[in-house]
Amino acid sequence: MLRAADAILTAGQGLILETHFYLGMSEPDLLGLSEKHGAQIIQIHCSADMVELKRRHAARVESQLRPFIDHPGIHDRIPENANWKPLELHAPLLRLDTSAEDASAQVMAWVRPWVNS
């Protein structure tokens, strides 16, 4: 994914990276790409409470649309106090509760000025 991002930025295009990044591990690669290409980083940190995450996961497993990705019981092994934090990118950050009814509107309103700049 980082090689593809590098190629896209080299071509002078912007992009969105979406994946599970890891605090304390992913920052050097992302900051390096940003510095190399003079790219602006913005970060959207999505979250929801564990009950909602488990409900969504169970629905994905039941749908059987992604049998090699969505496995039963994964969230049963994550402790209730698990804590996912945004990366330390020293960049604009939106903390988005994806269970909010207006989550899509929130993210679009927040991102729009960055996309149009």
Backbone torsions as a table, in degrees:
resi	resn	phi	psi	omega
1	MET	NA	-40.6	-179.5
2	LEU	-67.8	-34.6	176.1
3	ARG	-64.9	-42.0	178.1
4	ALA	-64.5	-41.9	177.7
5	ALA	-61.0	-41.8	178.5
6	ASP	-61.4	-43.5	-179.7
7	ALA	-65.1	-41.4	-180.0
8	ILE	-66.0	-43.9	178.5
9	LEU	-66.6	-36.8	176.7
10	THR	-60.7	-34.1	178.9
11	ALA	-78.5	1.1	177.3
12	GLY	82.2	17.6	-179.7
13	GLN	-104.6	154.5	173.6
14	GLY	-89.7	166.8	-179.7
15	LEU	-157.8	166.6	174.6
16	ILE	-120.5	128.0	174.9
17	LEU	-105.2	130.4	179.4
18	GLU	-133.6	119.7	176.6
19	THR	-171.8	-176.4	173.6
20	HIS	-87.6	100.2	174.9
21	PHE	-89.8	158.4	-174.5
22	TYR	-118.3	122.8	178.6
23	LEU	-56.5	129.3	178.8
24	GLY	86.4	-8.1	-179.9
25	MET	-121.9	-37.4	-172.5
26	SER	-86.0	-21.2	-174.3
27	GLU	-58.7	-45.3	-177.8
28	PRO	-58.1	-42.2	-180.0
29	ASP	-65.4	-45.5	-177.7
30	LEU	-69.1	-43.1	178.7
31	LEU	-66.6	-35.5	177.5
32	GLY	-62.7	-43.7	176.6
33	LEU	-62.1	-44.0	-179.7
34	SER	-61.0	-45.9	-179.4
35	GLU	-66.0	-44.4	-178.6
36	LYS	-58.6	-38.6	-173.2
37	HIS	-107.7	0.2	-176.8
38	GLY	63.8	32.2	-176.8
39	ALA	-88.4	140.6	175.2
40	GLN	-80.2	131.8	174.6
41	ILE	-102.5	135.1	164.8
42	ILE	-128.5	152.5	-175.4
43	GLN	-128.2	132.8	172.6
44	ILE	-115.1	116.6	179.6
45	HIS	-102.3	108.5	-178.6
46	CYS	-89.2	139.5	178.3
47	SER	-150.7	164.3	172.8
48	ALA	-160.1	162.9	179.8
49	ASP	-72.2	161.1	-173.5
50	MET	-61.3	-34.8	178.6
51	VAL	-60.7	-44.9	179.5
52	GLU	-67.3	-41.0	178.9
53	LEU	-61.8	-42.5	178.6
54	LYS	-65.2	-39.1	179.1
55	ARG	-63.0	-45.9	179.9
56	ARG	-63.1	-42.6	-179.0
57	HIS	-64.6	-44.1	179.4
58	ALA	-60.3	-38.7	178.5
59	ALA	-65.6	-39.4	178.4
60	ARG	-66.6	-41.5	178.4
61	VAL	-62.0	-46.4	-178.2
62	GLU	-62.5	-34.1	-179.2
63	SER	-67.9	-24.9	-179.2
64	GLN	56.8	25.1	179.3
65	LEU	-77.5	-25.7	-179.5
66	ARG	-131.8	71.0	-171.9
67	PRO	-63.8	-24.1	-179.0
68	PHE	-96.3	1.9	179.4
69	ILE	-113.8	-48.6	-175.7
70	ASP	-94.5	106.5	-177.8
71	HIS	-107.6	140.2	179.2
72	PRO	-63.3	145.6	170.4
73	GLY	83.5	-4.1	-177.0
74	ILE	-58.1	-46.4	-177.8
75	HIS	-71.8	-17.0	176.9
76	ASP	-67.7	-21.1	-178.1
77	ARG	-94.7	-2.5	179.6
78	ILE	-93.6	125.3	-179.3
79	PRO	-64.1	148.5	-179.4
80	GLU	-57.5	-28.7	-177.7
81	ASN	-92.0	14.7	177.5
82	ALA	-56.8	141.2	-175.2
83	ASN	-130.6	115.9	175.3
84	TRP	-104.8	130.9	-176.2
85	LYS	-120.6	155.2	175.5
86	PRO	-64.4	158.4	175.6
87	LEU	-69.2	157.8	177.0
88	GLU	-94.2	80.7	-176.5
89	LEU	-105.0	-6.3	-178.4
90	HIS	51.0	48.0	-177.1
91	ALA	-134.4	163.8	176.4
92	PRO	-53.1	138.0	-173.0
93	LEU	-134.1	129.6	170.5
94	LEU	-110.2	122.7	172.9
95	ARG	-94.6	112.3	-172.0
96	LEU	-113.2	118.6	172.4
97	ASP	-83.9	106.1	-174.2
98	THR	-72.7	-6.1	176.0
99	SER	-88.3	-6.5	176.8
100	ALA	-68.9	139.8	-178.3
101	GLU	-59.3	-32.4	-177.2
102	ASP	-102.9	25.6	-177.5
103	ALA	-57.6	-43.7	180.0
104	SER	-62.7	-43.7	179.2
105	ALA	-64.6	-39.5	178.9
106	GLN	-60.2	-48.7	-176.2
107	VAL	-68.4	-39.0	179.4
108	MET	-64.8	-42.6	179.2
109	ALA	-64.9	-37.4	-178.0
110	TRP	-73.3	-39.2	-176.1
111	VAL	-77.2	-34.0	-172.7
112	ARG	-48.1	-48.1	179.5
113	PRO	-61.6	-31.0	179.1
114	TRP	-72.6	-38.0	-178.8
115	VAL	-70.0	-36.0	-176.7
116	ASN	-88.0	1.8	-177.7
117	SER	-93.3	NA	NA
